[in-house]
Amino acid sequence: MKKIYLFIIGILLIIIIILIPDILVLRKKTPINEGGAENNLQFSVVSISQTDSFYNIQVEYPQFKNVDPAFNQKISELITGEIDAFKKDSKDNWEARRATAPPENPVPENPTTPFDFIASWTPTQLNNKYLSFVINIYSFSGGAHGITEVNAFNYDVAKKKEITMTDFLNSSPQSLEKLSQLAAQEVTSQLESSGVQIDDNLKQMIQQGTQPTSDNYNNFNFNYNSLIIYFEQYQVAPGYIGPVTITFYRSTLSENSISSDYLQ
């Protein structure tokens, strides 16, 4: 009988060891209340963690109460979709490397260092009127370097709708044109101050990346006093520089005849 018990315990230990990678994928929600009695905004932070011989996944993103469920779903689907794509790319890249390795220098089954997927979020404002925050994602699935992505969200709590740059600028083409001019100047100044040489190719890149189109300005955040614009990696500068972030304060926007109902 004792041998049977030991045999059963051994089988259970083997099952646990096999399931460890799945056990390490943790999802938990931490409820948070933002502000005091006058600000009863409630939201939770979802955490995802997986650490094994192939992946290092560390993720946090928010989910909000009293918003359209589609908004929360959009956030969660962004993260889950990116993780799925990252896992597939990592596996494909590693298998391709193994398949093309010469016999005298074989590639191991798993990478020496796990592939990284790191996502974090930073709020610009969270209150009963507006939600404005950014989710930054860094991933490395093989290749020369990792990729950094910027995903900004803006939401009108009362109207239960997302806020676009067109909304922010009160649907004014003139304001978008002026913002485009300011953005090109600010990006150029920021790169120059970082020691980057602005040659003709980079000038063209800046010009294209800051043109007055909605696609170029879909990543932004705001509060009562400032507008923050995020340009994705490769949008206005070479990839090694990463994303570029610029900020305009309400006084600067006002001086350039750019007004917004959201800056109050």
C-alpha positions in Angstrom: 0.0 0.0 0.0 2.8 2.4 0.9 4.4 1.8 -2.6 1.1 2.7 -4.2 0.9 6.0 -2.3 4.5 6.8 -3.3 3.7 6.0 -6.9 0.6 8.3 -6.9 2.6 11.1 -5.3 5.3 10.7 -8.0 2.7 10.9 -10.8 1.2 14.1 -9.2 4.6 15.7 -9.0 5.3 14.9 -12.7 1.9 16.5 -13.7 2.7 19.6 -11.6 6.1 20.0 -13.3 4.6 19.7 -16.8 2.0 22.3 -16.0 4.4 24.8 -14.4 4.5 27.1 -17.6 0.7 27.5 -17.5 0.7 28.0 -13.7 3.1 30.8 -14.2 0.7 32.7 -16.4 -1.1 34.8 -13.8 -4.0 37.1 -14.3 -5.2 39.2 -11.4 -7.3 42.3 -11.0 -6.4 44.9 -8.4 -9.3 47.2 -7.6 -8.4 50.9 -7.2 -10.5 53.9 -6.2 -9.2 57.1 -7.7 -9.7 60.3 -5.6 -12.0 61.1 -2.7 -15.7 61.6 -2.2 -16.0 64.1 -5.1 -14.2 61.6 -7.4 -15.6 58.1 -7.2 -13.9 56.8 -10.4 -13.3 53.1 -10.0 -11.1 50.9 -12.0 -8.9 47.8 -11.7 -5.5 46.9 -12.9 -5.1 43.6 -14.7 -1.7 41.9 -14.3 -0.4 39.2 -16.6 2.9 37.4 -15.8 4.5 34.5 -17.5 8.2 33.6 -16.9 9.6 30.4 -18.3 12.5 29.2 -20.5 11.0 30.9 -23.6 9.0 33.9 -22.6 9.2 36.8 -20.1 5.8 38.5 -20.2 5.0 41.2 -17.7 1.9 43.2 -18.3 -0.4 45.7 -16.5 -3.4 47.5 -18.0 -6.5 49.2 -16.6 -10.2 48.2 -16.8 -12.7 50.9 -15.8 -16.2 50.8 -14.2 -19.0 53.0 -15.6 -17.7 53.0 -19.2 -19.0 51.4 -22.3 -17.9 47.7 -22.1 -16.6 48.1 -25.7 -13.9 50.5 -24.4 -12.6 48.0 -21.8 -12.8 45.3 -24.4 -10.7 47.4 -26.8 -8.0 47.7 -24.2 -7.9 44.0 -23.3 -8.0 42.9 -26.9 -5.1 45.1 -27.7 -3.0 43.4 -25.0 -4.1 39.8 -25.7 -3.7 40.3 -29.5 -0.2 41.7 -29.1 0.8 38.8 -26.7 -0.5 36.2 -29.2 1.4 37.8 -32.1 4.5 38.1 -30.0 4.4 34.4 -29.0 3.9 33.3 -32.6 6.7 35.6 -33.9 9.1 34.4 -31.2 8.5 30.7 -31.9 8.6 31.2 -35.7 11.9 33.2 -35.5 13.5 30.7 -33.2 12.5 27.7 -35.2 13.8 29.4 -38.4 17.1 30.0 -36.6 17.3 26.4 -35.5 16.4 25.1 -39.0 19.1 27.2 -40.7 21.9 26.6 -38.1 24.9 24.6 -39.4 25.4 21.1 -38.0 28.6 22.1 -36.3 26.9 24.9 -34.5 23.4 23.8 -33.5 20.9 26.1 -31.8 19.4 24.9 -28.6 15.7 24.1 -28.2 15.2 27.3 -26.1 16.9 30.7 -26.2 19.6 31.5 -23.7 17.6 34.5 -22.6 13.7 34.4 -22.7 12.0 36.7 -25.2 10.6 39.8 -23.6 7.1 41.3 -23.7 6.7 44.2 -21.3 3.5 46.4 -21.2 2.8 49.2 -18.7 0.4 52.1 -18.6 0.8 55.7 -17.5 -2.2 58.0 -16.7 -2.3 61.6 -17.7 -5.7 62.1 -16.0 -8.3 59.8 -14.6 -11.5 61.4 -13.2 -15.2 61.5 -13.5 -15.0 63.6 -16.7 -12.1 62.2 -18.7 -9.8 59.2 -18.9 -6.5 59.9 -20.6 -3.6 57.3 -20.5 -1.0 55.6 -22.5 0.0 51.9 -22.8 3.6 51.4 -23.7 4.6 48.0 -25.1 8.2 46.7 -25.6 8.7 43.4 -27.2 11.7 41.4 -28.5 10.9 38.3 -30.6 14.3 38.0 -32.4 16.1 40.1 -34.9 18.4 43.1 -34.5 16.5 44.9 -31.8 13.2 45.2 -29.9 10.1 47.2 -30.9 8.4 49.8 -28.8 4.8 50.6 -29.4 2.7 53.5 -28.0 -1.1 53.2 -27.6 -2.9 56.2 -26.2 -6.5 56.2 -25.0 -8.8 59.2 -24.4 -12.4 58.7 -23.1 -15.3 61.0 -22.3 -16.9 59.4 -19.2 -20.2 61.4 -19.3 -20.7 60.9 -23.1 -19.3 57.3 -22.9 -17.3 57.8 -26.1 -13.6 57.9 -27.1 -12.1 61.3 -27.8 -10.3 61.7 -31.1 -7.9 64.5 -32.1 -10.7 65.9 -34.3 -12.8 66.1 -31.2 -10.0 67.7 -29.2 -9.5 70.4 -31.9 -13.2 71.1 -32.2 -13.2 69.7 -35.7 -11.0 72.6 -36.9 -8.8 71.9 -40.0 -7.0 75.1 -39.3 -6.1 74.1 -35.8 -4.8 70.7 -37.1 -2.7 72.5 -39.7 -1.2 74.8 -37.1 -0.6 71.9 -34.7 1.3 70.1 -37.5 3.6 73.1 -38.0 4.3 73.3 -34.2 4.9 69.6 -34.0 7.4 69.6 -36.9 9.3 72.5 -35.2 9.2 70.8 -31.8 10.4 67.4 -33.1 13.2 69.0 -35.0 14.3 71.0 -31.9 14.1 67.9 -29.7 16.2 65.8 -32.0 18.8 68.5 -32.5 19.1 69.0 -28.7 19.7 65.3 -28.4 22.6 65.5 -30.8 20.9 64.1 -33.8 22.0 65.5 -37.2 19.1 66.7 -39.2 19.9 65.8 -42.8 17.6 65.9 -45.8 16.3 62.3 -45.3 15.4 63.1 -41.7 13.8 66.4 -42.6 11.5 64.5 -45.1 10.8 61.9 -42.4 9.8 64.6 -39.9 7.6 66.3 -42.5 5.8 63.1 -43.4 5.3 62.0 -39.8 3.9 65.4 -38.7 1.6 66.1 -41.7 -1.9 67.3 -40.6 -3.6 63.9 -40.9 -5.7 62.2 -38.2 -3.5 59.1 -38.5 -0.4 61.1 -37.5 -2.1 62.4 -34.4 -4.1 59.5 -33.1 -1.7 58.9 -30.2 -2.2 61.7 -27.7 -3.1 62.5 -24.1 -4.3 65.6 -22.4 -5.2 67.2 -19.1 -6.6 70.6 -18.2 -3.3 72.3 -19.0 -1.4 70.4 -21.7 -1.5 68.2 -24.8 0.9 65.3 -25.1 1.5 63.8 -28.6 3.3 60.5 -29.1 4.9 59.7 -32.4 5.6 55.9 -32.9 9.0 54.4 -33.5 10.0 55.1 -37.1 7.3 57.8 -37.5 9.5 60.9 -37.3 12.9 59.5 -36.6 15.1 56.5 -37.2 14.2 53.4 -35.3 17.1 53.5 -32.9 15.7 56.8 -31.4 12.5 55.1 -30.5 9.1 56.9 -30.0 9.2 60.7 -29.8 7.0 62.5 -27.3 6.2 66.2 -27.4 4.2 68.4 -25.1 2.3 71.6 -25.7 0.9 73.7 -22.8 -2.4 75.5 -23.1 -0.6 78.9 -23.2 1.4 77.8 -26.3 -1.7 76.5 -28.0 -3.6 79.6 -27.2 -0.8 81.8 -28.6 -1.1 79.9 -31.8 -4.9 80.2 -32.0 -5.5 76.5 -31.1 -8.4 76.1 -28.8 -10.0 73.1 -27.2 -13.0 72.5 -25.0 -11.0 69.8 -23.3 -8.4 72.2 -21.9 -10.3 73.5 -18.9 
